[in-house]
Amino acid sequence: RRVLFRSKGLVAGESDILAARELKLLWQRSHHAVRNNGWAKTAKQKNLINLNSISIKWKDDKGKVNKKMQALWDKFAADPNLDGYGTLENTQEAWNGAMFESGEAFCRLLIKKREGFEIPLVLQNIEAEYLDPNFTNGDPATTRNGIKFDGSRPLIYFFSKRIPNASIYNTYSLEKVEVPADEVLHLFVRDRPGQWRGIPTLAPILLPLYELDDLTDATVAKQKAAQAISWVIRNTNPAAAVAVGSALNSLDPADIDKVTGKRRVVTQASGGGVQYLNKGEDIAFYQGTDIGANLPELIKAELRKIAQTSGLTYEVLTGDLAGISFSALQQVAIDMKTRAEFMYKFYIVNLGLLPLCNRFKELAGIYVNKNLANLTPTFQYPRKYGVNDLKDAQADLLEVQSGFATWESKLEERNLTVEEIVEDKKVQQQSGVSFEPATQNTSQTKNIKSNSNSAGM
């Protein structure tokens, strides 16, 4: 252990070279943890819930939604995947899940005509394991970690035709599919300059996750043992009779002590029973200790470390709100919102949705109308709810009134449009129904009653 400790972290090299030595095992262990470890599974689910999905609107230079382009996009977003699984929201969930569990998400942009679709674009999500981190194609100067580079920019991704077989050796297929880099969406968190392979989120806490399971199991076993009482009868008079209930005539080899060659006497007793001692004997009782008072705090400390590494707070990961104040709950909501917006801005939009929209716009200009190529996508983050919905709505209203936000942006957070609101108002008027707040005239001109407090002055 001392040798391993001295060499820990002392291997130098590029980030991807170091990762290539460990990625295969990290993938296996991360997948195993999410399948079999409750905290790992919960951390992934809570991350997906917090991130949710981003909606997209296509607008012109005046900020108005282009109905034709939006209709094309909505049709594509309703069924974008090659395997037909779900909508673009499901695709975003797959990206987020892959980034958490495998450290990176791959999505191939395929040009494929489909009946009823004007834009010939479909998506193919690819697991990170299909890109061998040790593949160099015989030319490590230009190809490393399964990617061929033109200088420092990716040129070709070499995906295996089949996923590695189910063994600890991770044998890859020699058959590769060469996919140009401009057809691949590659989402991952870059921790070091020049890095091109992502690291699973659970990598730094895989051992604590398993150790926490082992600790819990050992604690339960110890607590069970603490409920049992052992007792030992000592005989200070060798000439005295043996213990009551012993079987002197037993010939069972298990009753013979291998060291002394003498017969061992083991007497069992049940709770509430009485043990009668022979002359010259006394009895001693032994009971194991219980788990103690420090274990819960240790487990909490471990869970806080696991939560923070997973991009969560302790309260969100565990659901434990005992003793937490209202202001602390607000801070938890703010922390989770900030984390989500960080992931949106730097990774999900920039590395995934924006390149996807650019390809969609390019194809729309070719296959439908060149004028559509001048439109730009806007990315609407999902609305994050706080602790008090009423205060959140009042804050939104104040932002609009003060000019810090637009009415349209606040409606988009609720998946509404100005046109829908206007149409709803018309329906209310036609039905004779109004949801407008009642107002009262508080002018002092109608207050004709004298103030009793000033009558005696």
LUMRO-431346 format. One line per 4 residues: their letters; for each residue x, y, z of N, C-alpha, C. Coordinates in steps of 0.2 Angstrom, whole numbers, m for minus. Layout:
BEGIN
a> X/Y/Z/X/Y/Z/X/Y/Z; ...
***
This chain:
BEGIN
rrvl> 4/m6/0/0/0/0/4/6/0; 10/6/4/14/12/4/17/13/m3; 19/8/m7/22/10/m13/16/13/m18; 10/10/m18/5/13/m22/3/20/m20
frsk> 3/22/m13/2/28/m11/7/33/m13; 14/31/m13/19/35/m16/19/37/m23; 16/32/m27/16/34/m34/9/36/m37; 4/37/m32/m2/39/m34/m2/47/m37
glva> m5/47/m43/m5/54/m46/2/57/m49; 7/52/m49/13/55/m51/15/52/m59; 10/50/m62/10/48/m69/9/54/m73; 13/57/m77/12/63/m81/10/61/m89
gesd> 7/66/m92/5/65/m99/m1/69/m101; m3/69/m107/m9/73/m109/m15/70/m106; m20/74/m105/m26/72/m102/m29/66/m105; m30/66/m112/m33/60/m116/m29/54/m115
ilaa> m22/55/m115/m18/49/m114/m19/45/m107; m19/50/m102/m20/47/m96/m27/44/m95; m32/47/m98/m39/45/m98/m40/38/m102; m36/37/m107/m36/31/m111/m34/25/m107
relk> m30/26/m102/m28/20/m98/m33/18/m93; m38/22/m92/m43/21/m87/m50/21/m89; m52/24/m95/m59/25/m97/m63/19/m97; m60/13/m100/m64/7/m101/m66/5/m94
llwq> m62/4/m89/m64/2/m83/m69/7/m79; m68/14/m80/m72/19/m78/m79/18/m80; m80/17/m87/m86/16/m90/m90/10/m87; m86/4/m86/m89/m2/m83/m92/0/m76
rshh> m87/3/m72/m89/4/m65/m94/9/m64; m94/14/m69/m100/19/m68/m106/16/m70; m107/12/m75/m113/9/m77/m115/4/m72; m110/1/m69/m112/m4/m63/m115/0/m57
avrn> m112/5/m56/m114/9/m50/m121/12/m51; m123/15/m57/m129/17/m59/m134/12/m58; m133/6/m61/m137/0/m60/m138/m3/m53; m133/m3/m49/m134/m6/m43/m133/m2/m37
ngwa> m131/4/m37/m130/8/m31/m135/13/m31; m139/13/m26/m145/18/m25/m143/25/m25; m137/27/m22/m135/34/m22/m133/36/m29; m130/32/m33/m128/34/m40/m134/34/m44
ktak> m138/30/m44/m145/30/m48/m148/36/m46; m149/38/m40/m153/44/m38/m149/50/m40; m143/51/m40/m139/56/m42/m140/58/m50; m140/52/m54/m141/53/m61/m148/55/m62
qknl> m153/52/m59/m160/54/m60/m161/62/m58; m159/64/m52/m160/71/m50/m156/76/m55; m151/74/m58/m147/78/m63/m152/79/m69; m154/73/m71/m159/74/m77/m165/78/m76
inln> m168/77/m70/m174/81/m68/m172/88/m68; m166/90/m65/m164/97/m64/m163/100/m71; m160/97/m75/m158/100/m82/m164/100/m86; m168/95/m86/m174/95/m90/m172/96/m98
sisi> m176/100/m102/m175/101/m109/m176/108/m111; m172/110/m116/m172/117/m119/m177/117/m125; m181/122/m125/m185/123/m131/m182/128/m136; m184/128/m142/m181/132/m147/m186/135/m152
kwkd> m185/142/m153/m189/146/m157/m185/149/m162; m188/149/m168/m184/152/m174/m187/159/m175; m183/164/m175/m185/171/m176/m181/175/m181; m185/180/m184/m181/184/m189/m178/190/m185
dkgk> m175/194/m189/m171/200/m186/m175/205/m182; m181/204/m183/m186/208/m178/m188/205/m172; m186/199/m171/m188/195/m165/m194/192/m165; m197/191/m171/m204/188/m172/m202/181/m174
vnkk> m207/176/m172/m206/169/m173/m208/168/m181; m204/165/m184/m206/163/m191/m210/157/m191; m216/157/m193/m221/151/m193/m219/146/m197; m216/147/m203/m215/142/m208/m209/138/m205
mqal> m204/141/m203/m198/138/m200/m199/134/m194; m203/137/m190/m205/134/m183/m209/128/m184; m213/128/m189/m217/122/m191/m213/116/m193; m208/118/m197/m203/113/m200/m199/110/m194
wdkf> m197/114/m189/m193/112/m184/m197/108/m179; m203/110/m178/m208/106/m173/m209/99/m176; m210/99/m182/m211/92/m185/m205/88/m184; m199/91/m185/m192/87/m184/m192/85/m177
aadp> m193/90/m172/m192/89/m165/m196/84/m162; m202/82/m166/m207/77/m163/m205/70/m165; m200/69/m170/m198/63/m172/m191/63/m175; m186/65/m171/m179/66/m174/m174/61/m174
nldg> m176/55/m171/m171/50/m170/m171/44/m175; m166/42/m177/m165/36/m182/m169/30/m180; m169/29/m173/m172/23/m171/m179/24/m169; m182/30/m170/m189/32/m168/m190/33/m161
ygtl> m185/33/m157/m187/33/m150/m188/41/m147; m194/42/m146/m195/49/m143/m194/55/m147; m194/61/m143/m194/67/m147/m187/70/m145; m186/76/m147/m180/80/m146/m178/81/m139
entq> m184/81/m135/m183/81/m127/m180/75/m125; m182/69/m127/m179/63/m125/m172/62/m128; m170/65/m133/m163/66/m136/m159/70/m131; m161/75/m129/m158/79/m124/m157/76/m117
eawn> m162/72/m115/m161/68/m109/m155/63/m110; m155/60/m116/m150/55/m118/m143/58/m117; m142/64/m120/m136/67/m120/m134/69/m113; m139/71/m109/m137/73/m102/m135/67/m98
gamf> m139/61/m99/m138/55/m96/m131/52/m97; m129/52/m104/m123/50/m106/m117/54/m103; m118/61/m103/m112/65/m100/m111/63/m93; m117/62/m89/m116/60/m82/m113/53/m81
esge> m115/48/m85/m113/41/m84/m107/39/m87; m106/42/m94/m100/40/m98/m95/46/m98; m97/52/m97/m93/57/m97/m93/61/m104; m96/58/m109/m97/62/m115/m103/59/m119
afcr> m106/63/m123/m111/60/m127/m110/62/m135; m111/57/m139/m110/57/m146/m117/57/m150; m118/61/m155/m124/61/m159/m122/62/m166; m124/58/m170/m122/58/m177/m128/62/m181
llik> m126/66/m185/m131/70/m190/m131/66/m196; m137/63/m198/m137/59/m204/m142/63/m209; m140/63/m215/m144/65/m220/m148/60/m223; m155/60/m222/m159/54/m224/m166/56/m225
kreg> m168/55/m231/m175/58/m233/m180/53/m229; m185/56/m227/m191/52/m224/m197/55/m226; m202/50/m227/m209/52/m230/m212/57/m225; m215/63/m228/m218/68/m224/m214/73/m221
feip> m207/72/m221/m202/77/m219/m199/81/m224; m199/87/m224/m196/91/m229/m188/92/m228; m186/92/m222/m179/92/m220/m176/85/m219; m172/83/m223/m169/76/m223/m164/75/m217
lvlq> m166/76/m211/m161/76/m206/m163/71/m200; m159/66/m198/m161/62/m192/m155/62/m188; m156/60/m182/m151/59/m177/m150/52/m174; m143/51/m173/m141/44/m171/m137/45/m165
niea> m139/43/m159/m135/44/m153/m131/38/m152; m125/39/m150/m120/33/m150/m116/33/m143; m116/27/m140/m113/27/m134/m105/28/m134; m103/31/m129/m95/32/m129/m91/26/m130
eyld> m93/20/m128/m89/14/m128/m88/12/m136; m92/15/m140/m90/13/m147/m84/17/m150; m82/22/m146/m76/25/m149/m70/23/m144; m66/18/m147/m60/15/m143/m55/21/m141
pnft> m54/22/m135/m49/27/m133/m42/25/m134; m41/19/m136/m34/17/m137/m32/16/m145; m37/18/m149/m37/17/m156/m32/22/m159; m27/20/m163/m23/25/m167/m23/24/m174
ngdp> m26/19/m177/m26/18/m184/m19/17/m187; m14/15/m182/m7/14/m185/m4/21/m186; m7/26/m184/m3/33/m185/m5/37/m179; m1/36/m173/m2/40/m167/m1/47/m168
attr> 3/49/m173/4/56/m174/m2/60/m176; m7/57/m179/m13/61/m182/m19/58/m179; m19/52/m176/m25/48/m174/m24/46/m167; m28/48/m162/m27/46/m155/m34/46/m152
ngik> m35/41/m147/m41/41/m144/m47/40/m148; m46/37/m154/m51/35/m159/m53/41/m163; m49/46/m163/m51/52/m167/m45/54/m171; m46/56/m178/m41/58/m182/m41/66/m182
fdgs> m35/69/m181/m35/76/m181/m31/79/m187; m34/85/m189/m30/89/m194/m27/95/m190; m21/94/m188/m18/98/m183/m21/97/m176; m24/102/m173/m28/101/m167/m35/100/m167
rpli> m38/100/m173/m45/100/m174/m47/93/m176; m53/90/m174/m55/83/m176/m57/83/m183; m55/78/m186/m56/77/m193/m61/71/m195; m60/65/m191/m63/59/m192/m64/56/m186
yffs> m70/53/m184/m71/49/m178/m72/42/m181; m68/37/m178/m68/30/m179/m72/26/m174; m78/25/m176/m83/22/m172/m83/14/m173; m83/10/m168/m83/3/m169/m90/1/m172
krip> m90/m4/m176/m97/m7/m178/m101/m10/m173; m97/m13/m168/m100/m17/m163/m97/m14/m156; m101/m14/m151/m99/m13/m144/m94/m18/m142; m89/m16/m137/m85/m21/m135/m89/m27/m131
nasi> m86/m33/m132/m89/m39/m129/m90/m39/m122; m94/m42/m119/m95/m42/m112/m90/m46/m108; m84/m43/m107/m79/m46/m103/m74/m40/m100; m70/m42/m96/m66/m37/m93/m60/m34/m97
ynty> m59/m38/m103/m54/m36/m108/m56/m31/m113; m63/m30/m113/m65/m24/m118/m63/m25/m125; m63/m31/m128/m60/m32/m134/m65/m28/m140; m61/m24/m143/m65/m20/m148/m65/m23/m155
slek> m70/m22/m159/m70/m24/m166/m65/m21/m170; m62/m24/m175/m57/m21/m179/m61/m17/m185; m67/m18/m186/m71/m15/m191/m73/m8/m188; m71/m3/m192/m73/4/m190/m77/8/m195
vevp> m81/12/m192/m85/17/m197/m82/24/m196; m80/26/m202/m77/33/m202/m82/38/m203; m83/42/m198/m88/48/m198/m84/54/m198; m86/59/m203/m83/65/m203/m85/69/m196
adev> m80/73/m194/m81/77/m188/m87/82/m188; m88/84/m194/m94/89/m195/m100/86/m195; m101/79/m194/m107/76/m194/m108/73/m187; m104/75/m182/m104/72/m175/m105/78/m170
lhlf> m110/77/m166/m110/81/m160/m107/78/m154; m102/81/m151/m98/78/m146/m98/83/m140; m102/80/m135/m103/84/m129/m99/81/m123; m95/85/m120/m91/83/m114/m89/89/m111
vrdr> m87/88/m105/m84/94/m101/m76/94/m102; m74/99/m104/m66/100/m105/m63/102/m98; m59/98/m95/m56/100/m89/m49/103/m90; m46/100/m96/m39/103/m97/m39/105/m104
pgqw> m34/110/m106/m34/112/m113/m32/106/m118; m35/105/m123/m33/100/m128/m37/94/m127; m41/93/m122/m44/87/m120/m50/86/m125; m50/79/m127/m55/77/m132/m59/71/m130
rgip> m58/69/m124/m62/63/m121/m65/65/m114; m71/64/m113/m74/66/m107/m73/60/m101; m74/62/m95/m73/58/m89/m80/57/m86; m82/51/m84/m88/50/m81/m88/55/m74
tlap> m94/57/m73/m95/62/m67/m94/58/m61; m95/51/m61/m95/47/m55/m88/45/m53; m83/46/m58/m76/44/m57/m73/46/m51; m73/52/m48/m70/54/m42/m73/51/m36
illp> m79/48/m36/m83/46/m30/m85/38/m31; m82/35/m36/m84/28/m36/m82/24/m30; m76/25/m28/m74/21/m22/m78/23/m16; m80/30/m14/m84/32/m9/m91/29/m9
lyel> m94/28/m15/m100/25/m16/m100/18/m14; m95/14/m16/m95/7/m14/m93/6/m7; m89/11/m4/m87/10/3/m93/12/7; m97/17/5/m103/18/9/m108/12/9
ddlt> m108/9/4/m112/3/4/m109/m2/9; m103/m3/8/m100/m8/13/m100/m6/20; m100/0/21/m100/3/28/m107/2/31; m112/3/27/m119/2/29/m120/m6/30
datv> m118/m10/26/m119/m17/27/m115/m19/33; m109/m17/34/m105/m19/40/m109/m16/47; m112/m10/46/m115/m7/52/m121/m11/54; m125/m13/49/m131/m18/50/m129/m24/54
akqk> m123/m27/51/m121/m33/54/m119/m32/61; m115/m27/62/m113/m25/69/m119/m24/74; m124/m21/71/m129/m19/75/m133/m26/77; m133/m30/73/m136/m37/74/m132/m41/79
aaqa> m126/m40/78/m121/m44/83/m122/m41/90; m123/m34/90/m124/m31/97/m130/m33/101; m135/m36/97/m141/m38/101/m140/m45/104; m135/m48/102/m133/m55/105/m129/m54/111
iswv> m130/m59/116/m126/m59/122/m122/m66/122; m116/m66/122/m112/m72/123/m110/m73/131; m110/m79/133/m107/m80/140/m103/m86/140; m98/m85/145/m93/m90/145/m93/m93/153
irnt> m93/m99/153/m93/m102/160/m85/m105/161; m83/m102/167/m76/m104/169/m76/m109/175; m72/m114/174/m72/m120/179/m65/m119/183; m66/m117/189/m59/m117/193/m58/m123/197
npaa> m62/m128/196/m62/m134/200/m62/m140/195; m56/m142/193/m56/m148/188/m59/m154/190; m60/m155/196/m63/m161/198/m71/m161/198; m73/m154/197/m80/m154/198/m84/m156/192
avav> m90/m157/192/m94/m160/186/m94/m155/180; m95/m158/175/m95/m153/169/m102/m150/169; m102/m145/164/m108/m140/164/m114/m144/162; m120/m142/165/m126/m145/165/m128/m145/157
gsal> m131/m151/155/m133/m152/148/m128/m154/143; m122/m155/146/m117/m157/141/m117/m164/139; m115/m166/133/m116/m173/131/m109/m176/132; m108/m180/137/m101/m183/139/m100/m189/134
nsld> m105/m192/131/m104/m198/127/m104/m196/120; m103/m189/118/m103/m187/111/m97/m189/108; m97/m192/102/m91/m194/98/m90/m190/92; m94/m185/92/m93/m180/86/m86/m177/86
padi> m83/m178/80/m76/m175/80/m76/m167/81; m82/m164/80/m82/m157/80/m82/m155/88; m83/m160/92/m83/m158/99/m76/m159/102; m71/m161/98/m64/m163/101/m60/m157/99
dkvt> m57/m154/104/m52/m148/103/m46/m151/100; m44/m148/94/m38/m151/90/m32/m149/93; m31/m144/98/m25/m143/101/m24/m147/107; m29/m148/111/m28/m151/118/m30/m159/117
gkrr> m34/m160/112/m37/m167/111/m43/m168/116; m45/m163/120/m50/m165/125/m57/m163/122; m62/m165/125/m69/m164/123/m71/m157/125; m73/m153/120/m76/m146/122/m83/m147/123
vvtq> m86/m143/128/m93/m143/130/m96/m136/128; m101/m136/124/m104/m130/122/m111/m131/123; m114/m126/128/m121/m127/130/m124/m120/127; m130/m121/124/m134/m116/122/m140/m114/126
asgg> m141/m108/127/m147/m106/131/m151/m101/127; m157/m100/129/m162/m96/125/m163/m90/130; m165/m84/127/m167/m78/131/m172/m80/137; m170/m77/142/m175/m78/148/m174/m84/152
gvqy> m169/m88/149/m168/m95/153/m163/m94/159; m163/m100/162/m158/m100/168/m153/m105/167; m147/m103/169/m141/m107/168/m139/m109/175; m139/m116/177/m137/m118/183/m130/m120/183
lnkg> m126/m117/187/m118/m119/187/m117/m124/192; m111/m128/190/m109/m133/195/m104/m130/200; m102/m134/204/m97/m132/210/m91/m130/207; m89/m124/209/m82/m122/206/m83/m118/200
edia> m89/m116/197/m89/m113/191/m92/m106/192; m90/m101/188/m93/m95/188/m95/m93/180; m98/m87/179/m100/m86/172/m99/m78/171; m97/m77/165/m95/m70/162/m99/m69/156
fyqg> m102/m63/156/m106/m61/150/m102/m56/145; m103/m57/139/m100/m52/134/m105/m50/129; m105/m43/128/m110/m40/123/m106/m36/118; m107/m36/111/m103/m31/107/m106/m24/108
tdig> m102/m20/105/m104/m13/105/m109/m11/99; m113/m6/100/m117/m4/94/m114/1/90; m118/4/85/m114/8/80/m112/15/83; m114/17/88/m111/23/91/m115/29/88
anlp> m113/35/90/m116/41/88/m112/45/83; m106/43/81/m103/46/76/m104/44/69; m107/38/68/m108/35/61/m113/39/57; m119/42/60/m123/46/56/m120/52/53
elik> m115/55/57/m112/61/54/m107/59/49; m104/54/50/m99/51/44/m103/50/38; m108/47/38/m112/45/32/m115/52/29; m117/57/33/m119/63/30/m113/66/27
aelr> m107/66/30/m101/69/26/m100/66/20; m100/59/20/m99/56/13/m104/58/8; m110/58/10/m116/60/5/m115/67/3; m113/71/7/m112/78/5/m106/78/m1
kiaq> m101/74/0/m96/74/m5/m98/71/m11; m102/66/m11/m105/63/m17/m110/67/m20; m114/71/m16/m119/76/m19/m115/81/m23; m110/84/m20/m107/90/m23/m103/88/m30
tsgl> m100/82/m29/m97/79/m35/m102/78/m41; m108/76/m39/m113/74/m44/m116/80/m47; m115/86/m44/m118/92/m46/m124/94/m43; m125/91/m37/m131/92/m33/m130/95/m26
tyev> m135/96/m22/m134/98/m15/m136/92/m11; m134/92/m5/m135/86/m1/m143/85/0; m146/91/1/m154/91/2/m157/88/m5; m155/89/m11/m158/87/m17/m156/79/m18
ltgd> m150/77/m16/m148/70/m17/m152/66/m12; m153/68/m6/m155/63/m1/m163/65/1; m165/71/m1/m172/73/1/m173/74/9; m167/75/12/m167/76/19/m167/84/20
lagi> m173/86/23/m174/93/24/m175/94/31; m173/90/36/m173/91/43/m169/96/45; m172/101/49/m169/107/52/m167/112/47; m169/112/40/m167/117/36/m172/123/36
sfsa> m169/129/35/m174/135/36/m177/136/29; m181/141/29/m184/143/22/m179/147/18; m175/151/21/m170/154/17/m165/149/14; m163/144/18/m159/139/16/m162/135/10
lqqv> m168/134/10/m172/131/4/m171/135/m2; m172/141/m1/m171/146/m7/m164/146/m10; m159/145/m5/m152/145/m8/m151/138/m11; m154/133/m9/m154/126/m13/m157/127/m20
aidm> m162/130/m20/m166/131/m27/m161/135/m31; m158/141/m29/m154/145/m32/m147/141/m35; m145/137/m30/m139/133/m32/m140/128/m38; m146/125/m38/m148/120/m43/m149/124/m50
ktra> m152/130/m49/m154/134/m55/m147/136/m58; m142/138/m54/m136/141/m57/m132/135/m60; m132/129/m57/m129/123/m60/m132/121/m67; m139/121/m67/m142/120/m73/m140/125/m79
efmy> m140/131/m77/m139/136/m82/m132/136/m85; m127/134/m80/m120/133/m82/m120/127/m87; m123/122/m86/m123/116/m91/m126/118/m97; m132/122/m97/m135/124/m103/m130/128/m107
kfyi> m128/133/m104/m124/138/m108/m118/136/m111; m114/132/m107/m107/130/m110/m107/123/m113; m112/119/m112/m111/112/m115/m117/110/m119; m123/110/m117/m129/108/m120/m130/112/m126
vnlg> m130/119/m126/m132/123/m131/m126/123/m136; m120/125/m133/m114/127/m138/m112/121/m141; m112/115/m138/m109/109/m141/m114/104/m144; m121/105/m142/m126/101/m145/m131/104/m149
llpl> m135/109/m146/m141/111/m149/m139/116/m155; m134/121/m153/m132/126/m158/m130/123/m165; m125/118/m165/m123/115/m171/m129/111/m174; m133/108/m170/m139/105/m173/m143/110/m177
cnrf> m145/115/m174/m149/120/m177/m145/123/m183; m139/124/m183/m135/127/m189/m136/122/m195; m135/115/m194/m136/110/m199/m143/110/m202; m148/111/m197/m155/111/m199/m157/117/m203
kela> m154/123/m201/m155/129/m205/m152/128/m212; m146/125/m212/m143/124/m219/m147/120/m224; m150/115/m221/m154/110/m225/m160/114/m227; m163/118/m222/m169/121/m224/m168/126/m230
giyv> m162/129/m230/m161/134/m235/m160/130/m242; m158/124/m242/m157/120/m248/m163/117/m250; m167/114/m246/m173/110/m248/m180/113/m248; m180/119/m244/m187/122/m243/m186/129/m246
nknl> m183/134/m243/m183/141/m245/m177/144/m243; m173/147/m248/m167/151/m246/m168/156/m241; m174/159/m241/m175/165/m236/m175/162/m229; m176/156/m228/m176/153/m221/m169/153/m218
anlt> m164/153/m222/m157/153/m220/m155/159/m216; m159/164/m216/m157/170/m212/m160/171/m205; m164/165/m203/m167/165/m197/m162/163/m192; m163/165/m185/m159/162/m180/m163/159/m175
ptfq> m160/154/m172/m163/150/m166/m162/154/m159; m167/154/m155/m167/156/m149/m168/150/m144; m164/150/m139/m164/144/m134/m168/146/m128; m173/143/m126/m177/145/m120/m176/140/m115
yprk> m173/142/m109/m172/137/m104/m178/135/m100; m179/129/m98/m185/128/m94/m186/132/m88; m192/134/m86/m193/138/m80/m191/134/m74; m187/137/m69/m185/134/m63/m190/137/m58
ygvn> m193/132/m54/m198/134/m49/m194/135/m42; m196/140/m39/m193/142/m32/m197/138/m27; m196/141/m21/m199/139/m15/m206/142/m14; m207/148/m17/m214/151/m16/m216/153/m23
dlkd> m221/150/m26/m223/152/m33/m226/159/m33; m229/161/m28/m232/168/m28/m227/173/m29; m222/172/m25/m216/177/m25/m212/177/m32; m212/171/m34/m209/170/m41/m213/174/m46
aqad> m219/173/m46/m224/176/m51/m223/184/m50; m223/186/m44/m222/193/m43/m216/196/m45; m210/192/m44/m204/194/m46/m203/195/m54; m207/190/m57/m207/190/m65/m211/196/m67
llev> m216/198/m64/m220/204/m65/m216/210/m64; m212/211/m59/m208/217/m58/m202/217/m63; m199/212/m65/m194/212/m70/m197/215/m76; m203/213/m78/m206/215/m85/m208/223/m84
qsgf> m210/224/m78/m212/231/m77/m206/236/m77; m201/234/m74/m195/238/m74/m190/238/m80; m192/233/m85/m188/233/m91/m182/228/m91; m182/224/m85/m176/220/m85/m178/213/m89
atwe> m184/212/m91/m185/206/m95/m191/208/m99; m192/204/m104/m198/205/m109/m204/201/m107; m210/203/m109/m216/199/m107/m215/193/m111; m213/193/m117/m212/187/m121/m208/182/m118
skle> m202/184/m115/m197/179/m112/m200/176/m106; m204/179/m102/m207/176/m97/m213/171/m99; m216/173/m105/m221/168/m107/m218/162/m110; m212/163/m113/m209/157/m116/m206/152/m110
ernl> m205/155/m104/m203/151/m99/m208/146/m97; m214/148/m98/m220/144/m97/m223/141/m103; m219/141/m108/m221/138/m114/m227/141/m117; m228/147/m117/m233/151/m120/m231/156/m125
tvee> m235/158/m129/m234/164/m134/m238/170/m133; m236/175/m136/m240/181/m135/m247/180/m139; m246/176/m145/m252/175/m149/m257/171/m145; m255/166/m141/m259/162/m137/m263/166/m132
ived> m259/171/m129/m262/175/m123/m268/179/m126; m266/182/m132/m271/187/m135/m277/183/m137; m276/177/m140/m282/173/m142/m286/171/m136; m283/170/m130/m286/168/m124/m290/174/m122
kkvq> m288/180/m122/m292/186/m120/m298/186/m124; m297/185/m131/m303/185/m135/m309/180/m133; m306/174/m131/m311/169/m129/m315/171/m123; m311/174/m118/m314/176/m112/m319/182/m113
qqsg> m318/187/m117/m322/192/m119/m329/189/m122; m328/184/m127/m334/181/m130/m338/177/m125; m335/174/m120/m338/170/m115/m341/174/m110; m339/180/m109/m341/185/m104/m338/183/m97
vsfe> m332/180/m98/m328/178/m92/m322/182/m91; m320/184/m85/m314/189/m84/m311/186/m78; m304/186/m79/m300/184/m74/m295/190/m72; m297/196/m74/m294/202/m72/m295/203/m64
patq> m289/205/m61/m290/207/m54/m295/212/m52; m299/212/m47/m304/217/m45/m300/223/m43; m302/229/m45/m298/235/m42/m303/240/m39; m301/243/m34/m305/248/m30/m302/255/m30
ntsq> m307/260/m30/m305/267/m31/m303/269/m23; m297/271/m22/m295/273/m15/m294/280/m15; m297/284/m19/m296/291/m19/m299/294/m13; m295/299/m10/m297/302/m3/m303/307/m4
tkni> m305/308/m11/m311/313/m12/m317/310/m10; m318/303/m10/m324/300/m8/m324/298/0; m319/300/3/m318/298/10/m321/304/14; m328/305/14/m331/311/17/m332/310/25
ksns> m331/305/28/m331/304/35/m325/307/38; m326/311/43/m320/314/46/m316/309/50; m310/311/51/m305/307/55/m307/308/62; m309/303/66/m310/303/73/m304/305/77
nsag> m298/303/75/m292/304/79/m291/312/79; m293/316/74/m292/323/75/m298/327/77; m303/324/79/m309/327/81/m308/332/87; m303/330/92/m302/334/98/m297/339/97
m> m294/340/91/m288/344/91/m290/351/89
***
